[in-house]
Amino acid sequence: MLTTRPRGTNDILPSEAGKWHYLEELLRLVSKQYGYQEIRTPVFEHTELFQRGVGETTDIVEKEMYTFTDRGERSLTLRPEGTAPTVRAFLEHKMYANPQPTKLYYIGPMFRYDRPQAGRYRQFHQYGVEVFGSNDPSVDAEVIAMAMDIYERLGLTGLTVELNSVGCPVCRPRHREELQKFLEKNKAKLCPTCQGRYEKNPMRILDCKNPGCQELTQGAPTTSETLCKDCSTHLEKVQSYLQALGVPYVLNPRLVRGLDYYTGTAFEITAQGIGAQSSIGGGGRYNGLISQCGGPDTPGIGFALGMERILLTLEQQGLILPTKEMIHVFIAALGKEAQTKAFTLAQSLRQKGVIVERDYLGRSLKAQLKAADRLEAVLTVILGDEEIKKNTGIVRKMANSEQVEIPLDDITAYLIEELQKEGVR
């Protein structure tokens, strides 16, 4: 199928790319304002990184990874999420030896063999942040506030922050024991995936989307009921910081997130009206992940936002991003000498930061002016045989059709000055 893209993937066409540029620029700006630096990791990693880091009982590892064996018989996986690769880079490059905390962000494609649906694809894009080296609850609140800040700058409304704590190695065993006891009599009724999770990681059963499992876990013990004093105090402090910032949230004791590495704070941001999957971002603490991957005991927290789901939510809420690229100058040329001059003038203007388009099809002047109108050019330079003989060009203001003849030796400076007057440079 040479003319059909693979299922679950998308082409981002020029008509849509402006939205992505705007969103990416906003994400980079917010990251800079919050003190984050960009990291770029490989699109594929050793499979073991995700098996150990993400967790063998997760849907990602059990069902969704794109894994292959290379010619050296090494098992590699297209990255399904960004935290584990960022942790790997943090360790490999000994970033833990630098003054802490380390604050990183990434933007890039991820890959999961998932059932395609609205805003959810097999190749999708995530923006994520990670903070290593601090267990301060104010950091938890700040990353949640940062995610909401991004959404607010985009104009999104009707969002809900769901908050919970999934406990730590001290209190998690008690929850595990009580949950297994609760589910024991109905273990055989669980879906096959959750039957496997019953022994390995029963908390993940609370996150199952199977209606039967959801019904069987109604009234099940939640992590909030078994938190140790440290985890309970940490969650209370996170809430107090969120309240100080005026960030609204709701406690959701069933929220456990979909990855095994979470400890303590977990959160999810949801939006209504974007399909069956309402989550547009989320994250939490993973204080044991770095040591689990072979590094020093270092706390961590982060979040990831689905970029396709952000754009879908913007569309659902009728929000239009200011993405149209403005053409500063269009050059309309008639005749061989004029075409040559148009070619060199366009290059000269571009090197001075002017956005320029010109005719490439040898069309009539009328057709070229129509093209300038269609592109919404601010100014049009008209070059013909007469203008070339006089070493001049005609500059037309497209808004009111006013024209003035300018010597070609002065035309670059004149165009730049006029664009500055129009406020477009």
Protein Blocks (a to p, Z undefined) as FASTA:
>chain_A
ZZbccehiacddfklmmmmmmmmmmmmmmmmmnopacddddfbdcfklmmmmnopkbmkl
mmmpccdddfkopacdddfbfklmmmmmmmmnommmpccdddddddddddddddddehia
fbdcddddddehiabfklmmmmmmmmmmmmmmnopahiacddddebjfklmmmmmmmmmm
mmmmmmmmpcfklmmmmmmommlmmmpcbfklmmmmgoiacfklmccfklmmmmmmmmmm
mmmnopacdddfkbgbjbfkbghjadddddehiajblcfbdcdddfklmmmnopacdddd
dddddfklmmmmmmmnopacdfbccdfbdcddedjklmmmmmmmmmmmmmnopacdddfk
lpafklmmmmmmmnopabdcdddfklmmnopacdddfklopacdddfklmmmmmmmmmmm
nopZZ
